[in-house]
């Protein structure tokens, strides 16, 4: 990354609200994607993903759900963070990251 692409302090401060909104939207989108994926891979009539404290699910099923959910969230978050940073750079001319 060149000097021109390094984040200025003002760019970081200005980007914070954008990043916060992007994070919330990424979380909502990741949740929707996870529920869709879970319905496709779930066994039987259990459409809702298991929660850690639900005793009717085996630990293995809870862990598989957690791994799938974490992977989906990480990918969606990375895509929205990167996309938001690129849009911010196009609008302001400054890269908001480090």
C-alpha positions in Angstrom: 0.0 0.0 0.0 1.4 3.4 -1.0 1.5 6.5 1.2 -1.5 7.9 -0.6 -3.5 4.7 0.3 -2.6 4.7 4.0 -5.3 5.8 6.3 -5.3 9.3 7.7 -6.6 9.8 11.2 -9.5 11.9 9.9 -10.4 9.1 7.4 -10.5 6.6 10.2 -12.7 8.8 12.4 -15.1 9.6 9.5 -15.3 5.9 8.5 -16.4 4.7 12.0 -20.1 5.4 11.5 -20.0 3.8 8.1 -18.2 0.8 9.4 -20.6 0.5 12.3 -23.6 0.5 10.0 -21.9 -1.9 7.7 -21.2 -4.3 10.6 -24.9 -4.2 11.6 -26.0 -4.9 8.1 -23.4 -7.6 7.7 -24.6 -9.3 10.8 -28.2 -9.2 9.6 -27.3 -10.5 6.2 -25.1 -13.3 7.7 -28.0 -14.3 10.0 -30.4 -14.6 7.0 -27.9 -16.5 5.0 -27.2 -18.9 7.9 -30.8 -19.6 8.5 -31.3 -20.3 4.7 -28.3 -22.7 4.7 -29.3 -24.4 7.9 -32.8 -25.2 6.5 -31.1 -26.8 3.6 -28.7 -29.0 5.6 -30.8 -29.7 8.8 -32.0 -33.2 9.4 -35.7 -33.9 9.9 -38.2 -31.3 10.8 -35.8 -29.0 12.7 -35.7 -25.9 10.6 -34.3 -23.6 13.3 -30.6 -23.8 14.1 -29.8 -25.2 17.5 -28.8 -22.9 20.4 -26.1 -24.0 22.9 -28.5 -24.3 25.8 -31.2 -26.4 24.0 -30.9 -29.9 25.5 -32.7 -31.7 22.7 -29.7 -31.2 20.3 -26.5 -33.2 20.5 -23.3 -31.3 21.2 -22.0 -32.3 17.7 -25.0 -30.7 16.0 -24.6 -27.5 18.0 -20.9 -27.3 17.2 -21.5 -28.0 13.5 -24.1 -25.1 13.5 -21.6 -22.8 15.2 -18.9 -23.6 12.7 -21.2 -22.9 9.8 -22.5 -19.8 11.3 -19.1 -18.5 12.1 -17.8 -19.1 8.6 -20.7 -17.4 7.0 -20.4 -14.4 9.3 -16.7 -14.1 8.7 -17.1 -14.1 4.9 -20.0 -11.7 4.9 -18.2 -9.4 7.3 -15.0 -9.4 5.2 -17.0 -8.6 2.0 -18.9 -5.8 3.6 -15.9 -4.3 5.3 -13.8 -4.4 2.1 -16.7 -3.1 0.0 -17.5 -0.3 2.4 -13.8 0.7 2.5 -13.6 0.8 -1.3 -16.8 3.0 -1.5 -15.5 5.3 1.2 -12.2 5.6 -0.7 -13.9 6.4 -4.0 -16.1 9.1 -2.3 -13.4 10.7 -0.1 -10.1 9.7 -1.7 -8.8 8.3 1.6 -8.5 4.6 2.6 -10.1 4.1 6.0 -8.0 1.1 7.1 -4.6 1.0 8.7 
